[in-house]
Amino acid sequence: MTDGPVPDTRLERDAIVARLAAFDARPLETGDHRRAAVALAVAGEPGARDLVLTRRPTRMRAHPGQFALPGGRLDDGESAEDAVLRELHEEIGVLVGHEAILGRLDDYATRSGYVITPFVVWIADVPGPLRPSPDEVDVLYRVGVDEIDVDAQFVTIPESPRPVVQWPFRTTRIHAPTGALVHQFREVVLHGRATRVADFEQPVFAWR
């Protein structure tokens, strides 16, 4: 009798909490930027956890058809934590409380005028299927560890001295901010490396 494959436990709740507790997340001053929050939402069954990724409908006014993490801008007087939980409910039908927020990663400032605060949120214990809103989600992806744990790629552009980060995902490459945040999640949570992403650039098409 042979032993089966060793389960990958790096996306189990206790392992994530330990990695995030050892990571010193860096906030950014908002300045003239607006505030937003996104969720790196961990779902799935034990030994087969995954991240939730979406693609926006092409009819949306802002960033149509782009890959995104569940999230959005803060309402007036709203905290980033409250905003990310609200957006999870509105976009993918998940209702969880503050105890589901396991920690956070570095803020990322976008060319379109936002400072994004990314939170790692545990939604694996929510019963039933995810229920994406057709108004905000065209396609919902479940991204396993093997797909997360790939090396980012970097390209140069004449418009900026900063490297453009690309996260390879299936048949495409996803740029910052989403690609940068998934890359940092991979580095911090899967490998315990305090990799920073604030200086990674976005492609020119995302500057508006």
C-alpha positions in Angstrom: 0.0 0.0 0.0 1.4 3.4 -1.0 0.8 6.7 0.7 -1.3 9.2 -1.2 -0.3 12.7 -2.0 0.4 15.0 0.9 -2.4 17.6 1.2 -1.4 21.2 0.7 -2.3 23.0 4.0 -0.9 26.4 3.2 -4.4 27.8 2.5 -5.9 26.5 5.7 -7.1 29.1 8.1 -4.5 28.7 10.8 -1.7 28.7 8.3 -2.9 31.9 6.7 -3.4 33.6 10.1 0.2 32.7 11.1 1.7 34.0 7.8 -0.2 37.3 8.0 0.6 37.8 11.7 4.3 37.7 10.7 3.9 40.2 7.9 4.1 43.9 8.5 1.5 45.3 6.0 2.2 48.8 4.8 -0.6 51.4 4.5 -0.4 54.3 2.1 -1.4 57.9 2.6 -4.6 58.5 0.6 -3.8 62.1 -0.5 -6.0 63.0 -3.5 -6.8 59.3 -4.1 -10.1 57.7 -3.2 -10.2 54.7 -0.9 -11.2 51.2 -2.0 -10.9 47.7 -0.4 -10.8 44.3 -2.0 -11.0 40.7 -0.8 -8.6 37.9 -1.4 -11.4 35.5 -0.4 -10.4 32.0 0.5 -13.1 29.4 -0.2 -13.2 25.6 -1.0 -12.9 22.4 1.0 -10.1 21.3 3.3 -7.0 20.4 1.3 -8.5 22.0 -1.8 -8.8 25.7 -0.9 -8.9 28.4 -3.6 -9.2 32.1 -4.2 -12.2 33.8 -5.7 -11.5 35.8 -8.8 -14.0 37.6 -11.1 -14.2 39.2 -14.5 -16.2 42.3 -14.8 -19.0 42.6 -17.4 -18.0 44.4 -20.6 -20.9 46.8 -20.2 -19.5 48.4 -16.9 -18.3 52.0 -17.2 -15.2 51.5 -15.1 -12.6 48.8 -16.2 -15.0 46.8 -18.3 -14.1 43.2 -18.9 -11.1 43.2 -16.6 -10.2 40.6 -14.0 -10.8 41.7 -10.5 -11.0 40.7 -6.8 -14.3 41.2 -5.1 -14.3 44.8 -3.8 -14.9 48.4 -4.5 -14.7 51.9 -3.2 -15.6 53.0 0.4 -18.9 54.7 1.0 -18.8 58.0 3.0 -18.0 57.2 6.6 -17.3 53.5 5.9 -14.3 51.7 7.1 -12.2 49.6 4.7 -13.2 46.5 6.7 -16.9 47.2 6.4 -16.5 48.0 2.8 -14.8 44.8 1.9 -17.5 42.7 3.7 -20.3 44.7 2.0 -18.7 44.2 -1.4 -18.4 40.4 -0.8 -22.1 40.3 -0.1 -23.0 42.5 -3.1 -20.7 40.8 -5.6 -20.7 37.1 -4.8 -23.5 36.7 -2.3 -21.3 35.9 0.7 -22.3 37.3 4.1 -19.6 37.1 6.8 -18.6 39.2 9.8 -15.4 40.8 10.9 -14.1 37.6 12.4 -13.7 36.3 8.8 -11.0 38.9 8.1 -7.7 37.1 8.7 -5.4 40.0 8.0 -4.3 42.3 5.2 -1.6 43.0 2.7 0.0 46.2 1.5 -2.0 49.1 0.1 -1.7 49.6 -3.6 -2.2 53.0 -5.4 -3.7 52.7 -8.8 -3.2 55.0 -11.8 -7.0 55.5 -11.9 -6.9 57.4 -8.6 -7.5 54.8 -5.8 -5.6 53.5 -2.8 -6.7 49.9 -2.5 -6.5 48.0 0.8 -6.5 44.3 0.3 -7.9 42.0 3.0 -7.6 38.2 3.2 -11.1 37.0 4.1 -12.1 33.4 5.1 -15.3 32.4 3.3 -14.8 28.6 3.3 -17.3 28.0 6.1 -20.2 29.8 4.4 -22.7 27.1 3.3 -24.1 26.8 -0.2 -22.7 28.0 -3.5 -21.4 31.4 -4.3 -24.0 33.7 -5.9 -22.3 36.2 -8.1 -24.3 39.3 -9.1 -24.8 39.5 -12.8 -24.6 43.3 -12.6 -21.0 43.1 -11.3 -19.6 39.7 -12.2 -19.5 38.2 -15.7 -17.4 35.2 -14.8 -16.4 33.8 -11.4 -13.2 31.8 -11.2 -12.0 29.5 -8.4 -8.2 29.6 -8.4 -6.4 26.7 -6.7 -3.0 26.7 -5.1 -1.2 25.4 -8.1 -2.5 28.3 -10.2 -1.7 30.9 -7.5 1.8 29.6 -7.0 3.4 30.7 -10.2 6.2 33.2 -10.8 5.1 36.7 -11.8 6.5 38.1 -15.0 7.8 41.7 -15.5 8.0 43.9 -18.5 9.3 47.4 -19.1 7.4 50.2 -20.8 8.7 53.5 -22.1 6.1 55.5 -20.2 7.4 54.5 -16.7 10.6 53.5 -15.0 8.7 51.0 -12.9 8.3 47.3 -14.0 4.9 46.2 -15.1 3.9 43.1 -13.1 1.9 40.3 -14.8 0.5 37.3 -13.0 0.1 34.3 -15.4 -3.4 32.9 -15.1 -4.5 30.1 -17.4 -4.4 31.5 -21.0 -3.8 35.2 -20.1 -1.7 37.5 -17.8 -3.4 39.6 -15.2 -1.8 43.0 -14.5 -1.8 45.2 -11.4 -3.7 45.9 -9.2 -5.2 42.4 -9.2 -2.1 40.7 -10.5 0.1 42.5 -8.0 -2.1 41.6 -5.1 -2.4 37.9 -6.0 1.4 37.9 -6.4 1.9 39.4 -2.9 -0.7 36.9 -1.5 1.4 34.1 -3.0 4.6 35.4 -1.7 3.4 36.2 1.9 0.8 33.4 2.5 2.3 30.5 0.5 6.0 31.2 1.0 6.4 33.5 4.0 8.3 36.1 2.0 7.7 39.8 2.7 7.6 40.8 -1.0 6.4 44.4 -1.6 4.3 45.4 -4.6 3.6 49.1 -4.2 6.3 50.0 -6.8 4.9 47.7 -9.5 3.5 49.5 -12.5 0.2 49.0 -14.3 -0.1 48.8 -18.1 -0.9 52.1 -19.9 -4.5 51.0 -20.7 -5.2 50.9 -17.0 -4.1 54.4 -16.3 -7.5 55.9 -16.9 
